[in-house]
């Protein structure tokens, strides 16, 4: 079964970019062993690859076996990988990226932030 790209929203300030992925059936629970952070209880992260110019976050629902993949092969600008954060909540996942430059990503919305096809 092909992965599905989840619906998402985008927020930005000078330093950070946040992608909020909508995963309708995602349920989370706080874990004592992880500083009370929330983690999925009905899904499993298959891939979370964050590089300076790309991201690939893939999660599989254990309820219906649907695989959701949020992939951007070439980001508009570089990110600081070590500062990447992932926050889980019921029905959503936030991917918080720290930009290496303050350049806005808003012009790339219509390209789904994928700039690999814009390079000639």
Backbone as a chain_set.jsonl record, in Angstrom:
{"seq": "XXXXXXXXXXXXXXXXXXXXXXXXXXXXXXXXXXXXXXXXXXXXXXXXXXXXXXXXXXXXXXXXXXXXXXXXXXXXXXXXXXXXXXXXXXXXXXXXXXXXXXXXXXXXXXXXXXXXXXXX", "coords": {"N": [[0.832, -1.177, 0.0], [0.587, 2.179, -0.884], [2.14, 4.977, 0.703], [0.309, 7.622, 2.326], [0.058, 11.093, 1.924], [-0.295, 13.196, 4.612], [-2.876, 15.606, 5.441], [-1.965, 18.959, 6.145], [-0.93, 21.838, 8.081], [0.784, 24.997, 8.077], [3.089, 26.956, 9.809], [5.032, 29.847, 10.561], [7.86, 31.64, 11.824], [10.535, 34.021, 12.34], [12.63, 32.308, 13.132], [11.707, 29.624, 13.248], [9.947, 26.911, 11.611], [6.861, 25.356, 11.481], [5.24, 22.396, 10.845], [2.079, 21.121, 10.953], [0.822, 18.082, 11.101], [-2.055, 16.359, 10.162], [-3.468, 13.633, 11.548], [-5.98, 11.67, 11.595], [-6.869, 9.464, 13.298], [-5.038, 9.297, 15.353], [-3.891, 8.595, 18.586], [-2.652, 9.58, 21.748], [-0.473, 9.259, 24.637], [0.827, 10.226, 27.774], [4.175, 9.564, 28.774], [5.835, 8.384, 31.54], [8.497, 7.644, 31.685], [9.621, 9.237, 29.793], [9.844, 11.954, 30.478], [7.228, 12.829, 30.825], [6.299, 13.438, 28.297], [4.154, 13.378, 25.416], [3.299, 10.491, 23.529], [2.596, 8.431, 20.646], [0.049, 5.943, 20.967], [-1.297, 4.258, 19.358], [0.018, 4.038, 16.985], [2.973, 3.692, 14.978], [6.166, 5.014, 14.575], [7.845, 4.928, 11.583], [9.858, 6.065, 10.089], [11.967, 8.76, 10.723], [13.57, 11.049, 9.448], [15.641, 13.7, 9.39], [17.347, 16.069, 7.673], [19.804, 18.54, 6.643], [18.691, 19.718, 4.322], [16.36, 18.306, 3.809], [13.354, 16.464, 4.712], [11.843, 13.557, 6.079], [9.206, 12.047, 7.325], [7.577, 9.354, 8.579], [4.783, 7.501, 9.551], [2.903, 4.793, 10.89], [-0.406, 3.793, 11.212], [-1.723, 1.757, 13.706], [-4.279, 0.932, 13.906], [-5.624, 0.814, 11.401], [-3.693, 0.191, 9.582], [-2.804, 2.156, 7.837], [-0.319, 4.024, 6.207], [1.278, 7.004, 6.758], [3.047, 9.55, 5.17], [5.207, 12.245, 5.307], [7.038, 13.998, 3.252], [9.676, 15.948, 2.132], [11.817, 16.558, -0.315], [13.679, 18.52, -0.922], [14.219, 21.207, 0.945], [13.198, 24.707, 1.236], [15.184, 26.363, 2.48], [18.151, 25.7, 4.436], [17.992, 23.67, 7.448], [18.537, 23.514, 11.016], [19.459, 20.659, 12.1], [19.831, 19.413, 14.641], [18.168, 20.818, 16.312], [15.602, 20.11, 15.755], [12.251, 19.33, 16.57], [9.692, 17.098, 17.655], [6.311, 16.934, 18.292], [3.676, 15.21, 19.726], [0.153, 14.848, 19.617], [-3.324, 14.187, 20.262], [-4.731, 13.25, 17.25], [-2.909, 14.779, 15.767], [0.412, 15.77, 14.676], [3.227, 17.667, 15.376], [5.841, 19.007, 13.586], [8.645, 20.64, 14.273], [10.85, 22.789, 12.965], [14.035, 24.315, 12.936], [15.165, 27.074, 11.292], [18.123, 27.665, 9.385], [18.609, 30.061, 8.258], [17.003, 33.298, 8.084], [15.222, 33.593, 6.036], [12.009, 33.707, 4.513], [9.612, 31.042, 4.105], [7.224, 31.172, 2.894], [6.753, 31.839, 0.091], [6.953, 29.35, -1.075], [4.776, 27.797, -0.595], [2.819, 27.07, -2.529], [4.186, 25.132, -3.899], [4.24, 23.003, -2.221], [6.367, 23.267, -0.531], [8.444, 21.995, -1.685], [11.371, 22.269, -3.268], [12.965, 21.064, -5.096], [12.164, 20.724, -7.73], [12.268, 23.254, -8.702], [14.79, 24.036, -9.235], [17.067, 24.701, -11.815]], "CA": [[0.0, 0.0, 0.0], [1.348, 3.427, -0.995], [1.931, 5.924, 1.808], [-0.572, 8.762, 2.092], [0.563, 12.359, 2.473], [-1.355, 13.733, 5.471], [-3.181, 17.029, 5.368], [-1.107, 19.662, 7.099], [-0.9, 23.298, 8.069], [2.145, 25.532, 8.111], [3.268, 28.194, 10.572], [6.429, 30.265, 10.441], [8.356, 32.914, 12.34], [11.899, 34.239, 11.835], [13.54, 31.218, 13.467], [11.153, 28.271, 13.142], [8.863, 26.507, 10.728], [6.128, 24.249, 12.089], [4.261, 21.684, 10.039], [1.144, 20.379, 11.795], [0.278, 16.991, 10.295], [-3.337, 15.887, 10.679], [-3.595, 12.173, 11.505], [-7.299, 11.606, 12.228], [-7.107, 8.466, 14.346], [-3.89, 9.224, 16.252], [-4.126, 8.742, 20.027], [-1.386, 9.696, 22.467], [-0.478, 9.096, 26.087], [2.074, 10.706, 28.389], [5.028, 8.49, 29.288], [6.627, 8.773, 32.7], [9.916, 7.429, 31.373], [10.055, 10.223, 28.792], [9.588, 13.304, 30.999], [5.797, 13.089, 30.649], [5.964, 13.85, 26.941], [3.126, 12.548, 24.782], [3.748, 9.6, 22.456], [1.484, 7.673, 20.061], [-0.227, 4.613, 21.524], [-1.912, 3.43, 18.324], [0.769, 4.234, 15.739], [4.406, 3.439, 15.122], [7.0, 5.812, 13.672], [8.649, 4.062, 10.723], [11.035, 6.813, 9.651], [12.031, 10.195, 11.025], [14.858, 11.47, 8.917], [15.743, 15.145, 9.218], [18.668, 16.461, 7.202], [19.882, 19.99, 6.438], [17.848, 20.168, 3.212], [15.213, 17.436, 3.536], [12.708, 15.771, 5.829], [11.016, 12.397, 5.761], [8.585, 11.557, 8.55], [6.607, 8.33, 8.198], [4.163, 6.861, 10.71], [1.901, 3.804, 10.496], [-1.509, 3.592, 12.144], [-1.908, 0.354, 14.074], [-5.717, 0.647, 13.816], [-6.069, 0.479, 10.045], [-2.482, -0.065, 8.792], [-2.5, 3.236, 6.898], [1.001, 4.628, 6.378], [1.308, 8.425, 6.423], [4.418, 9.998, 4.928], [5.413, 13.657, 5.005], [8.363, 13.99, 2.639], [10.112, 17.086, 1.318], [13.152, 16.152, -0.762], [14.594, 19.668, -0.874], [13.589, 22.316, 1.648], [13.548, 26.026, 0.691], [16.484, 26.739, 3.037], [18.653, 24.672, 5.347], [17.527, 23.66, 8.829], [19.508, 23.061, 12.01], [18.901, 19.331, 12.38], [19.878, 19.097, 16.073], [17.111, 21.546, 17.022], [14.301, 19.625, 15.313], [11.406, 18.781, 17.633], [8.453, 16.448, 17.246], [5.328, 16.918, 19.375], [2.514, 14.398, 19.4], [-1.088, 15.114, 20.324], [-4.405, 13.447, 19.631], [-5.078, 13.633, 15.878], [-1.944, 15.633, 15.061], [1.844, 15.722, 14.98], [3.904, 18.909, 15.015], [7.264, 18.934, 13.25], [9.158, 21.993, 14.479], [12.171, 22.883, 12.355], [14.725, 25.589, 13.134], [15.801, 27.498, 10.046], [19.505, 28.138, 9.475], [18.547, 31.444, 7.784], [15.695, 33.881, 8.402], [14.422, 33.72, 4.81], [10.663, 33.154, 4.639], [9.266, 29.896, 3.26], [5.866, 31.378, 2.374], [6.639, 31.757, -1.369], [7.023, 27.96, -1.526], [3.554, 27.094, -0.203], [2.156, 26.473, -3.691], [4.987, 23.987, -4.346], [4.311, 22.094, -1.072], [7.697, 23.49, 0.056], [9.384, 21.143, -2.42], [12.081, 23.141, -4.207], [13.832, 20.278, -5.986], [11.716, 20.914, -9.104], [12.455, 24.652, -9.085], [16.195, 24.218, -9.6], [17.287, 24.393, -13.237]], "C": [[0.886, 1.253, 0.0], [1.103, 4.313, 0.224], [1.038, 7.084, 1.371], [0.09, 10.007, 2.672], [-0.555, 12.957, 3.331], [-1.657, 15.193, 5.137], [-2.326, 17.724, 6.418], [-1.342, 21.163, 7.022], [0.54, 23.729, 8.306], [2.15, 26.833, 8.893], [4.75, 28.548, 10.523], [6.669, 31.544, 11.231], [9.795, 33.046, 11.846], [12.813, 33.032, 12.027], [13.015, 29.83, 13.129], [10.087, 28.138, 12.073], [8.19, 25.323, 11.405], [5.147, 23.689, 11.078], [3.387, 20.897, 11.006], [0.469, 19.349, 10.893], [-1.004, 16.494, 10.942], [-3.43, 14.38, 10.445], [-4.861, 11.843, 12.298], [-7.436, 10.637, 13.394], [-5.97, 8.359, 15.361], [-4.307, 9.486, 17.704], [-2.775, 8.742, 20.723], [-1.593, 9.506, 23.964], [0.855, 9.622, 26.607], [2.849, 9.521, 28.947], [5.905, 9.037, 30.4], [8.115, 8.685, 32.396], [10.476, 8.453, 30.383], [9.686, 11.65, 29.206], [8.152, 13.754, 30.751], [5.43, 13.633, 29.275], [4.933, 12.884, 26.369], [3.739, 11.751, 23.636], [2.557, 8.82, 21.922], [1.308, 6.321, 20.753], [-0.85, 3.693, 20.475], [-1.254, 3.637, 16.958], [2.246, 4.018, 16.035], [5.163, 4.283, 14.101], [7.91, 4.856, 12.905], [9.949, 4.753, 10.327], [10.913, 8.246, 10.138], [13.431, 10.669, 10.692], [14.814, 12.974, 8.657], [17.178, 15.461, 8.839], [18.647, 17.959, 6.92], [18.927, 20.498, 5.368], [16.63, 19.301, 2.962], [14.623, 16.873, 4.823], [11.898, 14.604, 5.284], [10.502, 11.863, 7.089], [7.472, 10.604, 8.141], [6.104, 7.635, 9.45], [3.048, 5.936, 10.221], [0.857, 3.663, 11.592], [-1.649, 2.105, 12.438], [-3.377, -0.045, 14.009], [-6.106, 0.13, 12.438], [-4.909, 0.25, 9.075], [-2.183, 0.994, 7.733], [-1.133, 3.818, 7.239], [0.923, 6.071, 5.883], [2.764, 8.846, 6.261], [4.416, 11.478, 4.568], [6.857, 13.79, 4.555], [8.57, 15.282, 1.852], [11.568, 16.806, 0.968], [14.165, 17.292, -0.733], [13.856, 20.856, -0.279], [14.009, 23.658, 1.048], [14.886, 26.562, 1.197], [16.917, 25.635, 3.997], [18.026, 24.811, 6.73], [18.676, 23.219, 9.729], [18.951, 21.761, 12.583], [18.808, 19.047, 13.878], [18.758, 19.77, 16.858], [15.707, 21.113, 16.603], [13.549, 19.009, 16.487], [10.166, 18.157, 17.01], [7.542, 16.424, 18.46], [4.104, 16.151, 18.9], [1.324, 14.858, 20.224], [-2.169, 14.3, 19.63], [-4.714, 14.069, 18.275], [-4.073, 14.532, 15.168], [-0.52, 15.403, 15.555], [2.435, 17.047, 14.522], [5.376, 18.624, 14.758], [7.788, 20.364, 13.307], [10.612, 22.03, 14.017], [12.759, 24.261, 12.634], [15.485, 25.922, 11.858], [17.232, 27.967, 10.306], [19.6, 29.602, 9.041], [17.157, 31.981, 8.092], [14.79, 34.048, 7.18], [13.063, 33.041, 4.987], [10.441, 31.985, 3.678], [7.9, 30.088, 2.598], [5.766, 31.332, 0.847], [6.591, 30.316, -1.902], [5.781, 27.145, -1.175], [2.923, 26.379, -1.396], [2.925, 25.285, -4.272], [5.084, 22.919, -3.26], [5.705, 22.118, -0.439], [8.78, 22.648, -0.602], [10.077, 21.992, -3.466], [12.955, 22.373, -5.188], [13.455, 20.492, -7.452], [11.901, 22.347, -9.592], [13.873, 24.934, -9.544], [16.387, 23.84, -11.064], [18.728, 24.061, -13.482]], "O": [[1.82, 1.362, 0.794], [-0.021, 4.388, 0.721], [1.019, 7.471, 0.203], [0.62, 9.975, 3.782], [-1.651, 13.2, 2.827], [-0.805, 15.916, 4.62], [-2.004, 17.144, 7.454], [-1.874, 21.683, 6.042], [1.395, 22.927, 8.683], [1.315, 27.708, 8.665], [5.611, 27.671, 10.453], [5.804, 32.417, 11.305], [10.229, 32.253, 11.011], [13.67, 32.759, 11.186], [13.792, 28.949, 12.762], [9.425, 29.103, 11.689], [8.862, 24.394, 11.852], [4.324, 24.418, 10.523], [3.894, 20.095, 11.792], [-0.346, 19.693, 10.037], [-1.032, 16.237, 12.145], [-3.466, 13.912, 9.307], [-4.822, 11.747, 13.525], [-8.071, 10.975, 14.393], [-5.944, 7.417, 16.152], [-4.985, 10.469, 18.002], [-1.867, 8.003, 20.343], [-2.708, 9.579, 24.481], [1.886, 9.478, 25.95], [2.271, 8.596, 29.516], [6.621, 10.022, 30.223], [8.895, 9.547, 32.802], [11.687, 8.513, 30.171], [9.265, 12.454, 28.375], [7.9, 14.931, 30.496], [4.364, 14.226, 29.107], [4.85, 11.726, 26.78], [4.573, 12.25, 22.88], [1.603, 8.57, 22.659], [2.282, 5.644, 21.081], [-0.923, 2.482, 20.679], [-1.878, 3.441, 15.915], [2.703, 4.143, 17.171], [4.842, 4.272, 12.913], [8.651, 4.074, 13.501], [11.003, 4.122, 10.24], [9.866, 8.874, 9.978], [14.334, 10.684, 11.528], [14.053, 13.454, 7.817], [18.111, 15.161, 9.585], [17.585, 18.58, 6.955], [18.401, 21.604, 5.493], [15.917, 19.532, 1.985], [15.278, 16.81, 5.863], [11.348, 14.659, 4.184], [11.258, 11.299, 7.88], [6.537, 10.994, 7.442], [6.891, 7.228, 10.305], [2.34, 6.252, 9.264], [1.19, 3.44, 12.756], [-1.689, 1.288, 11.518], [-3.695, -1.233, 14.052], [-6.824, -0.862, 12.316], [-5.128, 0.128, 7.87], [-1.388, 0.75, 6.825], [-0.826, 4.073, 8.404], [0.55, 6.328, 4.739], [3.608, 8.541, 7.104], [3.719, 11.909, 3.649], [7.783, 13.707, 5.362], [7.746, 15.656, 1.017], [12.441, 16.815, 1.835], [15.36, 17.066, -0.542], [12.979, 21.44, -0.917], [15.062, 23.745, 0.418], [15.644, 27.152, 0.428], [16.134, 24.744, 4.325], [17.593, 25.89, 7.136], [19.655, 22.631, 9.27], [18.075, 21.777, 13.449], [17.808, 18.496, 14.337], [18.433, 19.333, 17.961], [14.723, 21.697, 17.056], [14.119, 18.271, 17.29], [9.66, 18.617, 15.987], [7.934, 15.958, 19.53], [3.569, 16.405, 17.821], [1.47, 15.217, 21.392], [-1.954, 13.782, 18.534], [-4.934, 15.276, 18.173], [-4.353, 15.005, 14.067], [-0.279, 14.924, 16.663], [2.174, 17.497, 13.406], [6.07, 18.067, 15.609], [7.416, 21.201, 12.484], [11.484, 21.386, 14.602], [12.047, 25.264, 12.573], [16.335, 25.156, 11.403], [17.512, 28.591, 11.329], [20.545, 30.302, 9.403], [16.231, 31.206, 8.334], [13.694, 34.596, 7.298], [12.973, 31.944, 5.537], [11.007, 31.946, 2.585], [7.473, 29.238, 1.816], [4.769, 30.822, 0.336], [6.225, 30.096, -3.056], [5.735, 25.942, -1.427], [2.536, 25.216, -1.29], [2.37, 24.515, -5.056], [5.918, 22.019, -3.357], [6.164, 21.12, 0.117], [9.912, 22.6, -0.119], [9.454, 22.398, -4.448], [13.619, 22.98, -6.029], [14.321, 20.448, -8.325], [11.709, 22.625, -10.776], [14.131, 25.959, -10.174], [15.927, 22.786, -11.504], [19.111, 23.775, -14.616]]}, "num_chains": 1, "name": "protein.A"}
